[in-house]
């Protein structure tokens, strides 16, 4: 069951709902308005793609949030 993020169009409260089917009625938990806009979700994963520890050699940059290869810092 997906969890969707919404923002109320009336009071601008952000909230999440588990949606069982798309015909499910959504209402704001603060003001009970039925007008809500679905938001794009940004989520983090605990991946095995790389290590956050700096490598011991070759690139010479700092290991910033992007790995240090783009010189954004």
Phi and psi restraints in degrees (range 20) as a CNS / XPLOR table:
assign (resid 1 and name C) (resid 2 and name N)
       (resid 2 and name CA) (resid 2 and name C) 1.0 -77.5 20.0 2
assign (resid 2 and name N) (resid 2 and name CA)
       (resid 2 and name C) (resid 3 and name N) 1.0 148.4 20.0 2
assign (resid 2 and name C) (resid 3 and name N)
       (resid 3 and name CA) (resid 3 and name C) 1.0 -104.8 20.0 2
assign (resid 3 and name N) (resid 3 and name CA)
       (resid 3 and name C) (resid 4 and name N) 1.0 123.3 20.0 2
assign (resid 3 and name C) (resid 4 and name N)
       (resid 4 and name CA) (resid 4 and name C) 1.0 -106.9 20.0 2
assign (resid 4 and name N) (resid 4 and name CA)
       (resid 4 and name C) (resid 5 and name N) 1.0 146.4 20.0 2
assign (resid 4 and name C) (resid 5 and name N)
       (resid 5 and name CA) (resid 5 and name C) 1.0 -101.4 20.0 2
assign (resid 5 and name N) (resid 5 and name CA)
       (resid 5 and name C) (resid 6 and name N) 1.0 137.1 20.0 2
assign (resid 5 and name C) (resid 6 and name N)
       (resid 6 and name CA) (resid 6 and name C) 1.0 -130.7 20.0 2
assign (resid 6 and name N) (resid 6 and name CA)
       (resid 6 and name C) (resid 7 and name N) 1.0 160.7 20.0 2
assign (resid 6 and name C) (resid 7 and name N)
       (resid 7 and name CA) (resid 7 and name C) 1.0 -128.7 20.0 2
assign (resid 7 and name N) (resid 7 and name CA)
       (resid 7 and name C) (resid 8 and name N) 1.0 132.4 20.0 2
assign (resid 7 and name C) (resid 8 and name N)
       (resid 8 and name CA) (resid 8 and name C) 1.0 -70.2 20.0 2
assign (resid 8 and name N) (resid 8 and name CA)
       (resid 8 and name C) (resid 9 and name N) 1.0 131.6 20.0 2
assign (resid 8 and name C) (resid 9 and name N)
       (resid 9 and name CA) (resid 9 and name C) 1.0 -73.1 20.0 2
assign (resid 9 and name N) (resid 9 and name CA)
       (resid 9 and name C) (resid 10 and name N) 1.0 -19.5 20.0 2
assign (resid 9 and name C) (resid 10 and name N)
       (resid 10 and name CA) (resid 10 and name C) 1.0 -92.7 20.0 2
assign (resid 10 and name N) (resid 10 and name CA)
       (resid 10 and name C) (resid 11 and name N) 1.0 -51.7 20.0 2
assign (resid 10 and name C) (resid 11 and name N)
       (resid 11 and name CA) (resid 11 and name C) 1.0 -109.3 20.0 2
assign (resid 11 and name N) (resid 11 and name CA)
       (resid 11 and name C) (resid 12 and name N) 1.0 -0.6 20.0 2
assign (resid 11 and name C) (resid 12 and name N)
       (resid 12 and name CA) (resid 12 and name C) 1.0 64.2 20.0 2
assign (resid 12 and name N) (resid 12 and name CA)
       (resid 12 and name C) (resid 13 and name N) 1.0 23.5 20.0 2
assign (resid 12 and name C) (resid 13 and name N)
       (resid 13 and name CA) (resid 13 and name C) 1.0 -74.6 20.0 2
assign (resid 13 and name N) (resid 13 and name CA)
       (resid 13 and name C) (resid 14 and name N) 1.0 136.0 20.0 2
assign (resid 13 and name C) (resid 14 and name N)
       (resid 14 and name CA) (resid 14 and name C) 1.0 -95.0 20.0 2
assign (resid 14 and name N) (resid 14 and name CA)
       (resid 14 and name C) (resid 15 and name N) 1.0 133.6 20.0 2
assign (resid 14 and name C) (resid 15 and name N)
       (resid 15 and name CA) (resid 15 and name C) 1.0 -151.6 20.0 2
assign (resid 15 and name N) (resid 15 and name CA)
       (resid 15 and name C) (resid 16 and name N) 1.0 164.2 20.0 2
assign (resid 15 and name C) (resid 16 and name N)
       (resid 16 and name CA) (resid 16 and name C) 1.0 -119.3 20.0 2
assign (resid 16 and name N) (resid 16 and name CA)
       (resid 16 and name C) (resid 17 and name N) 1.0 148.5 20.0 2
assign (resid 16 and name C) (resid 17 and name N)
       (resid 17 and name CA) (resid 17 and name C) 1.0 -139.4 20.0 2
assign (resid 17 and name N) (resid 17 and name CA)
       (resid 17 and name C) (resid 18 and name N) 1.0 140.4 20.0 2
assign (resid 17 and name C) (resid 18 and name N)
       (resid 18 and name CA) (resid 18 and name C) 1.0 -82.0 20.0 2
assign (resid 18 and name N) (resid 18 and name CA)
       (resid 18 and name C) (resid 19 and name N) 1.0 124.8 20.0 2
assign (resid 18 and name C) (resid 19 and name N)
       (resid 19 and name CA) (resid 19 and name C) 1.0 -108.7 20.0 2
assign (resid 19 and name N) (resid 19 and name CA)
       (resid 19 and name C) (resid 20 and name N) 1.0 116.7 20.0 2
assign (resid 19 and name C) (resid 20 and name N)
       (resid 20 and name CA) (resid 20 and name C) 1.0 -82.8 20.0 2
assign (resid 20 and name N) (resid 20 and name CA)
       (resid 20 and name C) (resid 21 and name N) 1.0 -42.4 20.0 2
assign (resid 20 and name C) (resid 21 and name N)
       (resid 21 and name CA) (resid 21 and name C) 1.0 -142.8 20.0 2
assign (resid 21 and name N) (resid 21 and name CA)
       (resid 21 and name C) (resid 22 and name N) 1.0 157.5 20.0 2
assign (resid 21 and name C) (resid 22 and name N)
       (resid 22 and name CA) (resid 22 and name C) 1.0 -68.8 20.0 2
assign (resid 22 and name N) (resid 22 and name CA)
       (resid 22 and name C) (resid 23 and name N) 1.0 -16.6 20.0 2
assign (resid 22 and name C) (resid 23 and name N)
       (resid 23 and name CA) (resid 23 and name C) 1.0 -85.6 20.0 2
assign (resid 23 and name N) (resid 23 and name CA)
       (resid 23 and name C) (resid 24 and name N) 1.0 -1.5 20.0 2
assign (resid 23 and name C) (resid 24 and name N)
       (resid 24 and name CA) (resid 24 and name C) 1.0 -63.3 20.0 2
assign (resid 24 and name N) (resid 24 and name CA)
       (resid 24 and name C) (resid 25 and name N) 1.0 133.8 20.0 2
assign (resid 24 and name C) (resid 25 and name N)
       (resid 25 and name CA) (resid 25 and name C) 1.0 -79.2 20.0 2
assign (resid 25 and name N) (resid 25 and name CA)
       (resid 25 and name C) (resid 26 and name N) 1.0 131.2 20.0 2
assign (resid 25 and name C) (resid 26 and name N)
       (resid 26 and name CA) (resid 26 and name C) 1.0 -106.3 20.0 2
assign (resid 26 and name N) (resid 26 and name CA)
       (resid 26 and name C) (resid 27 and name N) 1.0 133.9 20.0 2
assign (resid 26 and name C) (resid 27 and name N)
       (resid 27 and name CA) (resid 27 and name C) 1.0 -137.4 20.0 2
assign (resid 27 and name N) (resid 27 and name CA)
       (resid 27 and name C) (resid 28 and name N) 1.0 148.8 20.0 2
assign (resid 27 and name C) (resid 28 and name N)
       (resid 28 and name CA) (resid 28 and name C) 1.0 -68.3 20.0 2
assign (resid 28 and name N) (resid 28 and name CA)
       (resid 28 and name C) (resid 29 and name N) 1.0 132.3 20.0 2
assign (resid 28 and name C) (resid 29 and name N)
       (resid 29 and name CA) (resid 29 and name C) 1.0 -70.8 20.0 2
assign (resid 29 and name N) (resid 29 and name CA)
       (resid 29 and name C) (resid 30 and name N) 1.0 -17.6 20.0 2
assign (resid 29 and name C) (resid 30 and name N)
       (resid 30 and name CA) (resid 30 and name C) 1.0 -91.9 20.0 2
assign (resid 30 and name N) (resid 30 and name CA)
       (resid 30 and name C) (resid 31 and name N) 1.0 -48.8 20.0 2
assign (resid 30 and name C) (resid 31 and name N)
       (resid 31 and name CA) (resid 31 and name C) 1.0 -115.6 20.0 2
assign (resid 31 and name N) (resid 31 and name CA)
       (resid 31 and name C) (resid 32 and name N) 1.0 -2.9 20.0 2
assign (resid 31 and name C) (resid 32 and name N)
       (resid 32 and name CA) (resid 32 and name C) 1.0 68.2 20.0 2
assign (resid 32 and name N) (resid 32 and name CA)
       (resid 32 and name C) (resid 33 and name N) 1.0 14.9 20.0 2
assign (resid 32 and name C) (resid 33 and name N)
       (resid 33 and name CA) (resid 33 and name C) 1.0 -66.7 20.0 2
assign (resid 33 and name N) (resid 33 and name CA)
       (resid 33 and name C) (resid 34 and name N) 1.0 145.1 20.0 2
assign (resid 33 and name C) (resid 34 and name N)
       (resid 34 and name CA) (resid 34 and name C) 1.0 -92.9 20.0 2
assign (resid 34 and name N) (resid 34 and name CA)
       (resid 34 and name C) (resid 35 and name N) 1.0 1.5 20.0 2
assign (resid 34 and name C) (resid 35 and name N)
       (resid 35 and name CA) (resid 35 and name C) 1.0 -97.6 20.0 2
assign (resid 35 and name N) (resid 35 and name CA)
       (resid 35 and name C) (resid 36 and name N) 1.0 107.7 20.0 2
assign (resid 35 and name C) (resid 36 and name N)
       (resid 36 and name CA) (resid 36 and name C) 1.0 -142.0 20.0 2
assign (resid 36 and name N) (resid 36 and name CA)
       (resid 36 and name C) (resid 37 and name N) 1.0 146.2 20.0 2
assign (resid 36 and name C) (resid 37 and name N)
       (resid 37 and name CA) (resid 37 and name C) 1.0 -110.1 20.0 2
assign (resid 37 and name N) (resid 37 and name CA)
       (resid 37 and name C) (resid 38 and name N) 1.0 131.1 20.0 2
assign (resid 37 and name C) (resid 38 and name N)
       (resid 38 and name CA) (resid 38 and name C) 1.0 -72.2 20.0 2
assign (resid 38 and name N) (resid 38 and name CA)
       (resid 38 and name C) (resid 39 and name N) 1.0 141.6 20.0 2
assign (resid 38 and name C) (resid 39 and name N)
       (resid 39 and name CA) (resid 39 and name C) 1.0 -107.4 20.0 2
assign (resid 39 and name N) (resid 39 and name CA)
       (resid 39 and name C) (resid 40 and name N) 1.0 155.6 20.0 2
assign (resid 39 and name C) (resid 40 and name N)
       (resid 40 and name CA) (resid 40 and name C) 1.0 -75.2 20.0 2
assign (resid 40 and name N) (resid 40 and name CA)
       (resid 40 and name C) (resid 41 and name N) 1.0 132.1 20.0 2
assign (resid 40 and name C) (resid 41 and name N)
       (resid 41 and name CA) (resid 41 and name C) 1.0 -91.8 20.0 2
assign (resid 41 and name N) (resid 41 and name CA)
       (resid 41 and name C) (resid 42 and name N) 1.0 138.5 20.0 2
assign (resid 41 and name C) (resid 42 and name N)
       (resid 42 and name CA) (resid 42 and name C) 1.0 -116.3 20.0 2
assign (resid 42 and name N) (resid 42 and name CA)
       (resid 42 and name C) (resid 43 and name N) 1.0 123.7 20.0 2
assign (resid 42 and name C) (resid 43 and name N)
       (resid 43 and name CA) (resid 43 and name C) 1.0 -130.7 20.0 2
assign (resid 43 and name N) (resid 43 and name CA)
       (resid 43 and name C) (resid 44 and name N) 1.0 157.3 20.0 2
assign (resid 43 and name C) (resid 44 and name N)
       (resid 44 and name CA) (resid 44 and name C) 1.0 -108.1 20.0 2
assign (resid 44 and name N) (resid 44 and name CA)
       (resid 44 and name C) (resid 45 and name N) 1.0 149.7 20.0 2
assign (resid 44 and name C) (resid 45 and name N)
       (resid 45 and name CA) (resid 45 and name C) 1.0 -123.4 20.0 2
assign (resid 45 and name N) (resid 45 and name CA)
       (resid 45 and name C) (resid 46 and name N) 1.0 149.8 20.0 2
assign (resid 45 and name C) (resid 46 and name N)
       (resid 46 and name CA) (resid 46 and name C) 1.0 -92.3 20.0 2
assign (resid 46 and name N) (resid 46 and name CA)
       (resid 46 and name C) (resid 47 and name N) 1.0 88.1 20.0 2
assign (resid 46 and name C) (resid 47 and name N)
       (resid 47 and name CA) (resid 47 and name C) 1.0 -93.7 20.0 2
assign (resid 47 and name N) (resid 47 and name CA)
       (resid 47 and name C) (resid 48 and name N) 1.0 168.2 20.0 2
assign (resid 47 and name C) (resid 48 and name N)
       (resid 48 and name CA) (resid 48 and name C) 1.0 -110.0 20.0 2
assign (resid 48 and name N) (resid 48 and name CA)
       (resid 48 and name C) (resid 49 and name N) 1.0 16.7 20.0 2
assign (resid 48 and name C) (resid 49 and name N)
       (resid 49 and name CA) (resid 49 and name C) 1.0 -71.3 20.0 2
assign (resid 49 and name N) (resid 49 and name CA)
       (resid 49 and name C) (resid 50 and name N) 1.0 -28.0 20.0 2
assign (resid 49 and name C) (resid 50 and name N)
       (resid 50 and name CA) (resid 50 and name C) 1.0 -163.7 20.0 2
assign (resid 50 and name N) (resid 50 and name CA)
       (resid 50 and name C) (resid 51 and name N) 1.0 170.2 20.0 2
assign (resid 50 and name C) (resid 51 and name N)
       (resid 51 and name CA) (resid 51 and name C) 1.0 -105.5 20.0 2
assign (resid 51 and name N) (resid 51 and name CA)
       (resid 51 and name C) (resid 52 and name N) 1.0 144.9 20.0 2
assign (resid 51 and name C) (resid 52 and name N)
       (resid 52 and name CA) (resid 52 and name C) 1.0 -86.9 20.0 2
assign (resid 52 and name N) (resid 52 and name CA)
       (resid 52 and name C) (resid 53 and name N) 1.0 -6.5 20.0 2
assign (resid 52 and name C) (resid 53 and name N)
       (resid 53 and name CA) (resid 53 and name C) 1.0 -76.0 20.0 2
assign (resid 53 and name N) (resid 53 and name CA)
       (resid 53 and name C) (resid 54 and name N) 1.0 137.8 20.0 2
assign (resid 53 and name C) (resid 54 and name N)
       (resid 54 and name CA) (resid 54 and name C) 1.0 -65.7 20.0 2
assign (resid 54 and name N) (resid 54 and name CA)
       (resid 54 and name C) (resid 55 and name N) 1.0 146.5 20.0 2
assign (resid 54 and name C) (resid 55 and name N)
       (resid 55 and name CA) (resid 55 and name C) 1.0 -78.6 20.0 2
assign (resid 55 and name N) (resid 55 and name CA)
       (resid 55 and name C) (resid 56 and name N) 1.0 160.6 20.0 2
assign (resid 55 and name C) (resid 56 and name N)
       (resid 56 and name CA) (resid 56 and name C) 1.0 -94.8 20.0 2
assign (resid 56 and name N) (resid 56 and name CA)
       (resid 56 and name C) (resid 57 and name N) 1.0 34.5 20.0 2
assign (resid 56 and name C) (resid 57 and name N)
       (resid 57 and name CA) (resid 57 and name C) 1.0 -177.3 20.0 2
assign (resid 57 and name N) (resid 57 and name CA)
       (resid 57 and name C) (resid 58 and name N) 1.0 -96.1 20.0 2
assign (resid 57 and name C) (resid 58 and name N)
       (resid 58 and name CA) (resid 58 and name C) 1.0 -49.2 20.0 2
assign (resid 58 and name N) (resid 58 and name CA)
       (resid 58 and name C) (resid 59 and name N) 1.0 -45.7 20.0 2
assign (resid 58 and name C) (resid 59 and name N)
       (resid 59 and name CA) (resid 59 and name C) 1.0 -83.6 20.0 2
assign (resid 59 and name N) (resid 59 and name CA)
       (resid 59 and name C) (resid 60 and name N) 1.0 -23.3 20.0 2
assign (resid 59 and name C) (resid 60 and name N)
       (resid 60 and name CA) (resid 60 and name C) 1.0 75.3 20.0 2
assign (resid 60 and name N) (resid 60 and name CA)
       (resid 60 and name C) (resid 61 and name N) 1.0 -10.9 20.0 2
assign (resid 60 and name C) (resid 61 and name N)
       (resid 61 and name CA) (resid 61 and name C) 1.0 -85.1 20.0 2
assign (resid 61 and name N) (resid 61 and name CA)
       (resid 61 and name C) (resid 62 and name N) 1.0 177.2 20.0 2
assign (resid 61 and name C) (resid 62 and name N)
       (resid 62 and name CA) (resid 62 and name C) 1.0 -79.5 20.0 2
assign (resid 62 and name N) (resid 62 and name CA)
       (resid 62 and name C) (resid 63 and name N) 1.0 157.4 20.0 2
assign (resid 62 and name C) (resid 63 and name N)
       (resid 63 and name CA) (resid 63 and name C) 1.0 -92.4 20.0 2
assign (resid 63 and name N) (resid 63 and name CA)
       (resid 63 and name C) (resid 64 and name N) 1.0 67.2 20.0 2
assign (resid 63 and name C) (resid 64 and name N)
       (resid 64 and name CA) (resid 64 and name C) 1.0 -72.9 20.0 2
assign (resid 64 and name N) (resid 64 and name CA)
       (resid 64 and name C) (resid 65 and name N) 1.0 -169.1 20.0 2
assign (resid 64 and name C) (resid 65 and name N)
       (resid 65 and name CA) (resid 65 and name C) 1.0 -58.2 20.0 2
assign (resid 65 and name N) (resid 65 and name CA)
       (resid 65 and name C) (resid 66 and name N) 1.0 -24.9 20.0 2
assign (resid 65 and name C) (resid 66 and name N)
       (resid 66 and name CA) (resid 66 and name C) 1.0 -107.8 20.0 2
assign (resid 66 and name N) (resid 66 and name CA)
       (resid 66 and name C) (resid 67 and name N) 1.0 10.0 20.0 2
assign (resid 66 and name C) (resid 67 and name N)
       (resid 67 and name CA) (resid 67 and name C) 1.0 95.2 20.0 2
assign (resid 67 and name N) (resid 67 and name CA)
       (resid 67 and name C) (resid 68 and name N) 1.0 -7.6 20.0 2
assign (resid 67 and name C) (resid 68 and name N)
       (resid 68 and name CA) (resid 68 and name C) 1.0 85.5 20.0 2
assign (resid 68 and name N) (resid 68 and name CA)
       (resid 68 and name C) (resid 69 and name N) 1.0 -3.2 20.0 2
assign (resid 68 and name C) (resid 69 and name N)
       (resid 69 and name CA) (resid 69 and name C) 1.0 -81.4 20.0 2
assign (resid 69 and name N) (resid 69 and name CA)
       (resid 69 and name C) (resid 70 and name N) 1.0 -17.3 20.0 2
assign (resid 69 and name C) (resid 70 and name N)
       (resid 70 and name CA) (resid 70 and name C) 1.0 -101.1 20.0 2
assign (resid 70 and name N) (resid 70 and name CA)
       (resid 70 and name C) (resid 71 and name N) 1.0 -1.8 20.0 2
assign (resid 70 and name C) (resid 71 and name N)
       (resid 71 and name CA) (resid 71 and name C) 1.0 55.0 20.0 2
assign (resid 71 and name N) (resid 71 and name CA)
       (resid 71 and name C) (resid 72 and name N) 1.0 39.0 20.0 2
assign (resid 71 and name C) (resid 72 and name N)
       (resid 72 and name CA) (resid 72 and name C) 1.0 -80.5 20.0 2
assign (resid 72 and name N) (resid 72 and name CA)
       (resid 72 and name C) (resid 73 and name N) 1.0 -9.3 20.0 2
